[in-house]
Amino acid sequence: MVTFLSVHLTLSNARAHIPRQDLGIPVDLLGSWTYQGCYVDVGRTLTEGGYDDVIGMTDEDCIDYCNSLGYVYAGTEYYHECFCGNELAEGAGPAPSTDCNTPCVGDPTETCGGPDRLTLFWSGSSGPQINPGSGLWTFAGCYIEGTTGRILQESPYTPGGIQALTVDICLSTCQDAGYSLAGLEFGQECWCGNSLENGGGIAPDGVAECNMLCPGNLTEYCGGPDHLEMYEYNNALGLPAGTTSSPTVGSGTTTSSTASSAPTASSVGDYTYYGCQTEGTNTRALSAKSYAADSMTLESCQAFCSGYTYFGTEYARECYCGNSFSAGSVPAPQSDCDFACMGDASEICGAGNRLSVYQLGAVAGVAAAPNDPISTPTPATPTPALPNGWSYEGCWVDGVDGRILSYQENNNQALTIESCVDLCLGLGYTIAGLEWSVQCFCGNGVVNGGVLATLQSDCDMPCGGDENEVCGAGQRMSIYSEGPPTIVAPPAPQTTGLPGAWEYQGCLQDNVNGLRTFPYEMQFPSTNDAEVCITACQAYGYKAAGLEYGIQCCKRSSHFGSIYC
């Protein structure tokens, strides 16, 4: 992984000194933790966590810290540094014990590594693992989130909430709700479904990105950013078990035979046949709502999409709803739609990349010309009863660089605008955001580059608890705020007001070919900024300082010229 440092330089040369003592290893270590020896720190042998304590560091404190976060290795280095991880970096190996010759600042009788040397400890555990599944559930691989929406559609409440989430809790929750697929994501989300949707598929790099620990069980993983740890019940869809090869996963996972002789229904309820339509360009033609089932019929899809302008069936078992067609979706020859519905072989349910579309109140057989825009109604700006001072602030783009509101509540199938605003207000937040019909977010500022959507009509999904209200859409958030929402500017390096003669030198590429630019590191988990890092480095006589990963402060004793990137 290549990372970047904000680098500051000075010409000061004061040097702190910690006297050397007769050193040893603590006798009483936590649980099954044992001393492993003195190890070479290759760039960074333990890369997954750590902290710095320039006053009280001991080997025991470092072990306690790493153990509390679920890591199996802990290492102390250079008087006051602690590092954690679940594996040793390539090239790391034992060094002579005499190389670990710096005393811990919190107990000068203990050894805390040395320059580029770690006093290494191990818990005896093999570290976090991918849960293989339990009962009839089996691990199916690490899957990338959908390109045009969620790969799995439902996110139920799990017992104990986010902080108690484990793989088994997610699996049992999805099973109890009648789903055959379960996926865990971001270390704290549980998703359920019966088919893989919206272009999601197995990750090409195997399980590498499903690397976030479950908060309820630190010995196992719960997916990762935009990657789901996928499980299948009783081989319901025939997904390969834990493979790293990529199966073909498109609009659905079940292949259906064609039945071109089946008739096309001219009307279903208050909907009439619109025509055979292609999917959109790299997106779903109808994207507001969808589901898939082996019992699919036109009637069940129409009931599911009731209230939307269009509903469409595809690939014999899939149902899609929307108020307009996405870009690139155009009429197709009627003969292209020739898959019999899996729940009623006398009906047609689209085909591969083709939808049998019905329009609310439309005249049968009338379709738009290929290049004509589709004119459809857009939802009106909702006018719910809001607390005093709150107002609708528009449709915002979410998720480009992360969530634009910092707090996310568990998904709520009965969500309304009022319930989300009341929740956020009760938690002390000034902004409420609604997304995907069932998601509620809160914050005191719009972060991560959030901006108003170019098309305010992008927010067009009805709220799960009130279909007359709008609750955002995929990557679109309907925002309500007490007064105009505060927009938090992206962070920028501090270039003025630095201590003494220190100057900002630019952004430096770090960890090239596995080598760290600065060999020594301190961490300030809650107070790190340019002034704190520079002051700490200066106290030890270092001439360069760099900030990285938000909490890391790196330093070295040789001079650098001006650095830019």
C-alpha positions as CSV (number, residue, x, y, z in Angstrom):
1,M,0.0,0.0,0.0
2,V,1.3,3.4,-0.9
3,T,0.5,6.2,1.6
4,F,1.3,9.8,1.9
5,L,2.9,12.0,4.5
6,S,2.5,15.7,5.3
7,V,6.1,16.7,5.9
8,H,7.6,19.6,8.0
9,L,11.3,20.4,8.4
10,T,13.4,22.4,10.8
11,L,17.1,23.0,11.5
12,S,16.9,22.6,15.3
13,N,19.1,19.9,16.7
14,A,18.2,19.5,20.4
15,R,18.4,15.8,21.5
16,A,16.5,14.1,24.3
17,H,18.3,11.3,26.1
18,I,16.9,8.4,28.1
19,P,19.5,6.6,30.2
20,R,20.1,2.9,29.5
21,Q,19.4,0.4,32.3
22,D,19.8,-3.3,32.8
23,L,16.9,-4.5,30.7
24,G,14.6,-7.5,30.9
25,I,11.2,-8.9,29.8
26,P,8.1,-8.8,32.1
27,V,7.5,-12.1,33.9
28,D,3.7,-11.8,34.2
29,L,2.1,-11.3,30.8
30,L,-1.5,-11.1,29.9
31,G,-3.3,-14.5,29.4
32,S,-1.4,-16.7,26.9
33,W,0.8,-13.9,25.6
34,T,4.5,-14.9,25.3
35,Y,7.7,-13.1,24.4
36,Q,8.9,-14.0,20.9
37,G,12.3,-12.2,20.8
38,C,13.9,-9.2,19.2
39,Y,12.7,-8.7,15.6
40,V,13.9,-6.5,12.7
41,D,11.3,-3.8,11.9
42,V,11.2,-3.9,8.1
43,G,9.7,-0.5,7.2
44,R,6.9,-1.5,9.5
45,T,6.7,-5.1,10.7
46,L,3.3,-4.7,12.4
47,T,1.1,-2.4,10.3
48,E,-2.5,-2.6,11.7
49,G,-2.5,-0.5,14.8
50,G,-0.5,1.1,17.6
51,Y,0.0,4.2,19.7
52,D,2.8,6.2,21.3
53,D,3.2,7.1,24.9
54,V,6.3,9.2,25.6
55,I,5.7,9.1,29.4
56,G,4.3,5.8,30.4
57,M,5.0,3.1,27.8
58,T,5.6,-0.4,29.1
59,D,5.5,-3.9,27.4
60,E,2.4,-4.8,29.5
61,D,0.6,-1.6,28.4
62,C,1.3,-2.3,24.7
63,I,0.1,-5.9,25.0
64,D,-3.1,-4.8,26.8
65,Y,-3.8,-2.3,24.1
66,C,-3.3,-4.7,21.1
67,N,-5.2,-7.4,22.9
68,S,-8.2,-5.1,23.5
69,L,-8.4,-4.5,19.7
70,G,-8.2,-8.2,18.8
71,Y,-4.7,-8.2,17.5
72,V,-2.4,-11.3,18.0
73,Y,1.0,-9.5,17.9
74,A,2.3,-6.6,19.9
75,G,5.7,-5.0,19.7
76,T,7.4,-2.2,21.5
77,E,10.1,0.0,19.9
78,Y,12.4,2.8,20.6
79,Y,11.5,3.6,24.2
80,H,7.8,4.6,23.8
81,E,6.3,3.1,20.6
82,C,3.7,0.3,20.5
83,F,2.6,-1.5,17.3
84,C,-0.1,-4.2,16.7
85,G,-1.0,-6.6,14.0
86,N,-2.3,-10.0,13.0
87,E,0.7,-10.9,10.8
88,L,4.4,-10.0,10.4
89,A,5.3,-8.1,7.3
90,E,7.3,-9.9,4.6
91,G,11.0,-9.8,5.4
92,A,10.6,-9.5,9.2
93,G,12.8,-11.9,11.2
94,P,14.7,-12.4,14.4
95,A,17.5,-10.0,15.4
96,P,20.2,-10.4,18.1
97,S,18.6,-9.8,21.5
98,T,21.3,-7.2,22.1
99,D,19.8,-5.1,19.3
100,C,16.7,-4.5,21.5
101,N,18.5,-2.1,23.9
102,T,16.2,0.8,24.5
103,P,14.4,0.9,27.9
104,C,10.7,1.5,28.1
105,V,10.0,5.1,29.3
106,G,7.3,3.8,31.7
107,D,9.6,1.1,33.3
108,P,13.3,1.4,32.6
109,T,13.9,-2.2,33.7
110,E,12.0,-3.4,30.6
111,T,13.2,-3.5,27.0
112,C,11.1,-1.6,24.5
113,G,12.9,-2.6,21.3
114,G,15.5,-0.4,19.7
115,P,16.2,1.6,16.5
116,D,14.4,-0.4,13.8
117,R,13.9,-3.3,16.3
118,L,10.8,-4.6,18.0
119,T,10.5,-6.4,21.3
120,L,7.8,-8.8,20.0
121,F,5.0,-10.6,21.8
122,W,2.4,-13.1,20.5
123,S,-1.0,-14.1,22.0
124,G,-0.8,-17.7,20.9
125,S,-3.8,-17.2,18.5
126,S,-3.8,-17.5,14.7
127,G,-5.6,-14.2,14.5
128,P,-9.0,-13.2,13.0
129,Q,-10.4,-15.6,10.4
130,I,-13.2,-15.7,7.9
131,N,-16.0,-17.5,9.5
132,P,-16.8,-20.6,7.4
133,G,-20.4,-20.5,8.3
134,S,-22.6,-22.5,10.6
135,G,-25.5,-24.9,10.3
136,L,-26.6,-25.0,6.6
137,W,-24.9,-21.6,5.9
138,T,-21.6,-21.7,4.0
139,F,-19.1,-18.9,3.1
140,A,-19.5,-18.0,-0.6
141,G,-16.7,-15.4,-0.9
142,C,-15.9,-11.7,-0.7
143,Y,-18.2,-9.8,-3.0
144,I,-18.0,-6.3,-4.3
145,E,-21.0,-4.0,-3.6
146,G,-23.4,-3.4,-6.6
147,T,-22.5,-0.7,-9.1
148,T,-26.0,0.8,-9.3
149,G,-27.3,-0.1,-5.9
150,R,-27.0,-2.6,-3.1
151,I,-26.1,-6.2,-4.1
152,L,-28.4,-7.4,-1.2
153,Q,-31.5,-5.3,-0.6
154,E,-32.5,-5.8,3.0
155,S,-30.7,-4.6,6.1
156,P,-32.7,-5.9,9.2
157,Y,-32.1,-4.9,12.8
158,T,-29.8,-7.4,14.4
159,P,-30.1,-8.3,18.2
160,G,-27.8,-6.1,20.3
161,G,-27.3,-3.5,17.6
162,I,-24.1,-2.7,15.7
163,Q,-21.8,-3.1,18.6
164,A,-22.8,-6.8,19.2
165,L,-22.7,-7.9,15.5
166,T,-21.2,-11.2,14.7
167,V,-21.4,-13.5,11.6
168,D,-23.7,-15.9,13.4
169,I,-26.0,-13.1,14.5
170,C,-26.3,-11.9,10.9
171,L,-26.9,-15.4,9.5
172,S,-29.6,-16.2,12.0
173,T,-31.3,-12.9,11.5
174,C,-31.4,-13.4,7.7
175,Q,-32.6,-17.0,8.1
176,D,-35.4,-16.0,10.5
177,A,-36.6,-13.4,7.9
178,G,-36.7,-16.1,5.2
179,Y,-33.6,-15.1,3.1
180,S,-31.1,-17.4,1.5
181,L,-28.2,-14.9,1.2
182,A,-26.5,-13.0,4.0
183,G,-23.7,-10.5,3.7
184,L,-21.7,-8.5,6.2
185,E,-20.1,-5.2,5.3
186,F,-18.1,-2.3,6.8
187,G,-17.5,-4.3,10.0
188,Q,-21.0,-3.3,11.2
189,E,-23.7,-4.0,8.6
190,C,-25.8,-7.1,8.0
191,W,-27.6,-7.4,4.7
192,C,-30.0,-10.1,3.4
193,G,-31.5,-11.1,0.1
194,N,-32.5,-13.9,-2.2
195,S,-30.5,-12.8,-5.3
196,L,-27.4,-10.8,-6.2
197,E,-28.5,-7.4,-7.5
198,N,-27.3,-4.3,-9.3
199,G,-24.1,-5.7,-10.9
200,G,-22.4,-6.8,-7.7
201,G,-20.0,-9.8,-8.0
202,I,-17.2,-11.7,-6.4
203,A,-14.1,-9.6,-5.7
204,P,-11.2,-10.4,-8.1
205,D,-8.6,-10.2,-5.3
206,G,-10.2,-12.9,-3.1
207,V,-10.9,-12.1,0.5
208,A,-8.3,-9.3,0.9
209,E,-10.8,-6.5,1.1
210,C,-13.1,-8.3,3.6
211,N,-10.8,-7.3,6.4
212,M,-12.8,-5.4,9.0
213,L,-13.4,-7.1,12.4
214,C,-16.8,-7.9,13.8
215,P,-17.5,-5.6,16.8
216,G,-19.2,-8.5,18.6
217,N,-16.4,-11.0,17.9
218,L,-12.9,-9.6,17.3
219,T,-11.6,-13.1,16.1
220,E,-13.6,-13.0,12.9
221,Y,-14.2,-10.6,10.0
222,C,-17.4,-8.8,9.0
223,G,-16.7,-7.7,5.4
224,G,-15.0,-4.4,4.5
225,P,-15.6,-1.1,2.8
226,D,-17.9,-1.8,-0.2
227,H,-17.1,-5.5,0.1
228,L,-19.5,-8.1,1.6
229,E,-18.6,-11.3,3.2
230,M,-21.2,-13.4,1.5
231,Y,-22.9,-16.5,2.9
232,E,-25.5,-18.8,1.3
233,Y,-28.1,-21.0,2.9
234,N,-28.3,-24.6,1.9
235,N,-26.7,-23.9,-1.5
236,A,-29.9,-22.2,-2.6
237,L,-28.3,-20.3,-5.5
238,G,-25.4,-22.7,-6.2
239,L,-22.7,-20.1,-5.5
240,P,-19.2,-21.4,-5.3
241,A,-18.1,-21.9,-1.7
242,G,-15.4,-19.4,-0.8
243,T,-13.9,-19.4,-4.3
244,T,-11.7,-16.4,-5.5
245,S,-12.7,-17.0,-9.2
246,S,-15.3,-14.7,-10.6
247,P,-18.7,-16.3,-11.4
248,T,-20.9,-14.6,-13.9
249,V,-23.2,-12.4,-11.8
250,G,-25.3,-10.0,-13.7
251,S,-28.9,-9.0,-13.2
252,G,-29.7,-12.3,-11.5
253,T,-28.2,-15.7,-10.6
254,T,-30.7,-18.1,-12.1
255,T,-30.9,-19.0,-15.8
256,S,-34.3,-19.5,-17.3
257,S,-35.4,-21.1,-20.5
258,T,-37.2,-19.1,-23.1
259,A,-40.8,-19.5,-24.0
260,S,-41.4,-17.3,-27.0
261,S,-44.9,-18.8,-27.6
262,A,-46.2,-17.5,-24.3
263,P,-48.7,-14.6,-24.6
264,T,-48.0,-11.1,-23.4
265,A,-50.7,-9.8,-21.1
266,S,-52.2,-6.5,-22.4
267,S,-52.9,-5.3,-18.9
268,V,-52.2,-6.2,-15.2
269,G,-54.4,-4.4,-12.7
270,D,-54.4,-0.7,-13.5
271,Y,-51.2,-1.1,-15.6
272,T,-51.1,-1.7,-19.4
273,Y,-48.4,-3.1,-21.5
274,Y,-45.8,-0.6,-22.5
275,G,-43.3,-2.7,-24.5
276,C,-40.0,-4.6,-24.4
277,Q,-37.3,-2.3,-23.1
278,T,-33.5,-2.6,-22.8
279,E,-31.6,-2.0,-19.6
280,G,-29.8,1.4,-19.2
281,T,-26.2,2.1,-20.0
282,N,-24.2,0.7,-17.0
283,T,-27.3,1.1,-14.9
284,R,-30.7,-0.3,-14.3
285,A,-33.5,1.0,-16.5
286,L,-35.9,1.1,-13.5
287,S,-33.9,1.7,-10.4
288,A,-36.3,2.8,-7.6
289,K,-37.1,-0.6,-6.2
290,S,-36.5,-4.3,-7.0
291,Y,-36.8,-7.9,-5.9
292,A,-36.3,-11.4,-7.3
293,A,-38.1,-14.6,-6.6
294,D,-38.6,-18.0,-8.3
295,S,-42.4,-17.5,-7.9
296,M,-42.3,-14.3,-10.1
297,T,-45.5,-13.4,-12.0
298,L,-46.7,-10.2,-13.6
299,E,-49.3,-9.8,-10.9
300,S,-46.8,-10.1,-8.0
301,C,-44.5,-7.6,-9.6
302,Q,-47.4,-5.2,-10.2
303,A,-48.4,-5.4,-6.6
304,F,-44.8,-4.8,-5.4
305,C,-44.5,-1.7,-7.7
306,S,-47.9,-0.3,-6.9
307,G,-47.8,3.5,-7.2
308,Y,-44.8,3.7,-9.5
309,T,-45.2,4.8,-13.1
310,Y,-43.6,1.7,-14.5
311,F,-42.9,-1.8,-13.5
312,G,-40.8,-4.3,-15.5
313,T,-40.0,-8.0,-15.3
314,E,-36.7,-9.4,-16.4
315,Y,-34.8,-12.7,-16.7
316,A,-37.9,-14.7,-15.7
317,R,-37.7,-13.9,-12.0
318,E,-36.8,-10.3,-11.4
319,C,-39.0,-7.3,-10.8
320,Y,-38.1,-3.6,-11.1
321,C,-40.0,-0.4,-10.4
322,G,-39.4,3.3,-11.3
323,N,-40.9,6.6,-12.3
324,S,-38.6,7.1,-15.3
325,F,-36.1,5.2,-17.4
326,S,-32.4,5.6,-16.9
327,A,-30.1,6.9,-19.6
328,G,-29.5,4.4,-22.4
329,S,-32.7,2.4,-21.9
330,V,-34.6,2.2,-25.3
331,P,-37.4,0.2,-26.8
332,A,-36.4,-3.3,-28.1
333,P,-38.1,-5.6,-30.5
334,Q,-41.0,-7.4,-28.9
335,S,-39.4,-10.8,-29.9
336,D,-36.5,-10.0,-27.5
337,C,-38.7,-10.4,-24.5
338,D,-39.3,-14.2,-24.5
339,F,-38.6,-15.6,-21.1
340,A,-41.6,-17.3,-19.4
341,C,-42.2,-16.1,-15.8
342,M,-41.0,-18.7,-13.4
343,G,-44.2,-18.4,-11.3
344,D,-46.5,-18.6,-14.3
345,A,-45.2,-20.1,-17.6
346,S,-48.2,-18.5,-19.5
347,E,-46.8,-15.0,-18.9
348,I,-43.7,-13.3,-20.3
349,C,-41.1,-11.8,-17.9
350,G,-38.5,-10.1,-20.1
351,A,-35.2,-11.8,-21.0
352,G,-31.5,-11.3,-20.4
353,N,-31.0,-7.5,-20.4
354,R,-34.6,-7.0,-21.5
355,L,-37.6,-5.9,-19.5
356,S,-41.3,-6.5,-20.1
357,V,-42.5,-3.1,-19.1
358,Y,-46.0,-2.0,-17.9
359,Q,-47.1,1.6,-17.4
360,L,-49.7,3.0,-15.0
361,G,-52.7,4.0,-17.1
362,A,-50.8,3.7,-20.4
363,V,-52.3,2.7,-23.7
364,A,-51.2,-0.8,-24.6
365,G,-48.6,-1.0,-27.3
366,V,-47.6,2.7,-27.3
367,A,-43.8,3.1,-26.8
368,A,-41.6,6.0,-27.1
369,A,-39.3,6.4,-30.1
370,P,-35.7,5.2,-29.5
371,N,-34.4,8.8,-29.2
372,D,-37.4,10.4,-27.6
373,P,-37.0,11.4,-23.9
374,I,-39.5,9.7,-21.5
375,S,-41.6,12.3,-19.8
376,T,-42.6,11.1,-16.3
377,P,-43.8,12.9,-13.2
378,T,-41.2,13.7,-10.6
379,P,-41.9,13.7,-6.8
380,A,-42.9,17.0,-5.3
381,T,-40.7,18.4,-2.6
382,P,-42.1,16.8,0.6
383,T,-43.8,19.1,3.2
384,P,-43.9,17.0,6.4
385,A,-44.6,18.4,9.8
386,L,-41.2,19.4,11.1
387,P,-39.9,20.8,14.4
388,N,-39.6,24.5,14.7
389,G,-36.7,25.9,12.7
390,W,-36.2,22.7,10.5
391,S,-36.7,22.8,6.7
392,Y,-36.0,20.7,3.7
393,E,-32.5,21.5,2.2
394,G,-32.6,19.5,-1.0
395,C,-31.3,16.3,-2.5
396,W,-27.6,15.7,-1.9
397,V,-25.0,13.3,-3.4
398,D,-23.8,10.7,-0.9
399,G,-21.0,8.2,-0.7
400,V,-18.5,9.5,-3.3
401,D,-15.7,10.0,-0.7
402,G,-17.6,8.5,2.3
403,R,-20.8,9.1,4.1
404,I,-21.8,12.8,4.1
405,L,-23.4,12.6,7.6
406,S,-21.5,10.9,10.4
407,Y,-24.1,8.9,12.3
408,Q,-26.2,6.1,10.8
409,E,-29.2,4.5,12.5
410,N,-30.2,0.9,11.8
411,N,-32.4,0.5,8.8
412,N,-36.1,1.0,9.5
413,Q,-38.7,-0.4,7.1
414,A,-41.2,2.0,8.7
415,L,-39.1,5.1,8.1
416,T,-40.7,8.5,7.6
417,I,-39.2,12.0,7.3
418,E,-40.7,12.9,10.7
419,S,-39.3,9.8,12.5
420,C,-35.8,10.4,11.1
421,V,-35.8,14.2,12.0
422,D,-37.1,13.4,15.5
423,L,-34.4,10.8,16.0
424,C,-31.6,13.1,15.0
425,L,-33.0,16.0,17.0
426,G,-33.3,13.8,20.1
427,L,-29.6,12.7,19.7
428,G,-28.5,16.4,19.6
429,Y,-27.9,16.6,15.8
430,T,-28.9,19.5,13.6
431,I,-29.1,17.7,10.3
432,A,-31.1,14.6,9.2
433,G,-30.7,12.7,6.0
434,L,-32.8,10.0,4.4
435,E,-31.6,7.5,1.8
436,W,-32.7,4.2,0.1
437,S,-36.2,4.5,1.5
438,V,-35.2,3.0,4.9
439,Q,-31.9,4.6,6.0
440,C,-31.6,7.6,8.4
441,F,-28.4,9.5,9.0
442,C,-27.6,12.4,11.4
443,G,-24.8,14.9,11.7
444,N,-23.9,18.5,12.6
445,G,-22.2,19.2,9.3
446,V,-22.1,17.8,5.8
447,V,-18.7,16.1,5.4
448,N,-16.6,14.2,2.8
449,G,-17.3,16.6,0.0
450,G,-21.1,16.3,0.0
451,V,-22.8,18.5,-2.6
452,L,-26.4,19.2,-3.8
453,A,-27.4,16.8,-6.6
454,T,-27.5,18.4,-10.1
455,L,-30.9,16.9,-10.6
456,Q,-33.0,17.4,-7.5
457,S,-35.4,14.8,-8.9
458,D,-32.8,12.1,-8.2
459,C,-34.3,11.8,-4.8
460,D,-37.4,9.8,-5.8
461,M,-37.7,6.7,-3.6
462,P,-40.8,6.6,-1.3
463,C,-40.2,6.3,2.4
464,G,-40.6,2.8,3.8
465,G,-43.2,4.0,6.3
466,D,-45.1,6.5,4.1
467,E,-45.1,6.1,0.3
468,N,-46.3,9.7,0.0
469,E,-43.0,11.0,1.3
470,V,-39.6,10.9,-0.4
471,C,-36.6,9.3,1.3
472,G,-33.7,9.9,-1.0
473,A,-32.5,7.2,-3.4
474,G,-29.3,5.2,-4.2
475,Q,-26.4,7.5,-3.3
476,R,-28.8,10.4,-2.9
477,M,-29.8,11.8,0.4
478,S,-32.9,13.9,1.2
479,I,-31.6,16.4,3.8
480,Y,-33.5,18.3,6.5
481,S,-31.7,20.8,8.7
482,E,-32.2,23.2,11.6
483,G,-31.2,26.2,9.7
484,P,-28.9,26.1,6.7
485,P,-26.7,23.0,7.0
486,T,-23.0,23.5,7.9
487,I,-20.7,22.3,5.1
488,V,-17.4,21.0,6.6
489,A,-14.5,21.8,4.2
490,P,-12.1,18.9,3.4
491,P,-9.0,18.9,5.6
492,A,-5.9,20.8,4.4
493,P,-2.3,20.9,5.7
494,Q,-1.4,23.6,8.2
495,T,1.1,26.0,6.4
496,T,1.2,28.9,8.8
497,G,1.6,29.4,12.5
498,L,4.1,26.5,12.9
499,P,6.6,26.4,15.8
500,G,9.9,28.2,15.4
501,A,11.5,27.9,11.9
502,W,9.5,24.8,10.8
503,E,8.0,25.0,7.3
504,Y,5.6,22.9,5.4
505,Q,7.3,21.0,2.6
506,G,4.5,19.2,0.8
507,C,2.9,15.8,0.5
508,L,5.5,13.0,0.3
509,Q,4.8,9.5,-1.0
510,D,5.5,6.9,1.7
511,N,5.9,3.1,1.9
512,V,7.4,2.8,-1.6
513,N,8.5,-0.8,-2.2
514,G,7.4,-1.6,1.4
515,L,9.9,0.9,2.9
516,R,8.8,3.7,5.3
517,T,10.3,7.1,4.6
518,F,10.7,7.9,8.3
519,P,12.0,5.0,10.4
520,Y,10.5,6.2,13.7
521,E,6.9,6.9,14.6
522,M,4.7,8.2,17.4
523,Q,0.9,8.1,17.5
524,F,-1.5,10.6,19.0
525,P,-5.0,9.0,18.6
526,S,-7.0,12.1,19.8
527,T,-4.7,15.1,19.7
528,N,-2.5,14.8,16.6
529,D,-2.0,17.9,14.5
530,A,1.0,19.6,12.9
531,E,2.0,21.5,16.1
532,V,1.7,18.5,18.3
533,C,3.8,16.3,16.0
534,I,6.4,19.0,15.4
535,T,6.8,19.8,19.1
536,A,7.2,16.0,19.9
537,C,9.8,15.5,17.1
538,Q,11.7,18.7,18.1
539,A,11.9,17.5,21.7
540,Y,13.8,14.4,20.5
541,G,16.1,16.4,18.3
542,Y,14.6,15.4,15.0
543,K,14.8,17.7,12.0
544,A,11.8,16.4,10.0
545,A,8.3,15.5,10.9
546,G,5.4,13.9,8.9
547,L,1.8,13.3,9.7
548,E,0.0,10.2,8.3
549,Y,-3.2,8.2,8.8
550,G,-4.7,10.9,11.0
551,I,-3.0,9.8,14.2
552,Q,0.6,9.0,13.1
553,C,3.6,11.3,13.6
554,C,6.8,10.2,11.9
555,K,10.2,11.7,12.3
556,R,13.9,11.1,11.4
557,S,17.3,12.7,12.1
558,S,18.5,13.6,8.6
559,H,17.7,16.7,6.7
560,F,15.4,16.8,3.7
561,G,15.1,19.4,1.0
562,S,11.8,20.9,-0.2
563,I,9.4,18.1,-1.0
564,Y,6.3,18.4,-3.2
565,C,3.8,15.9,-4.7
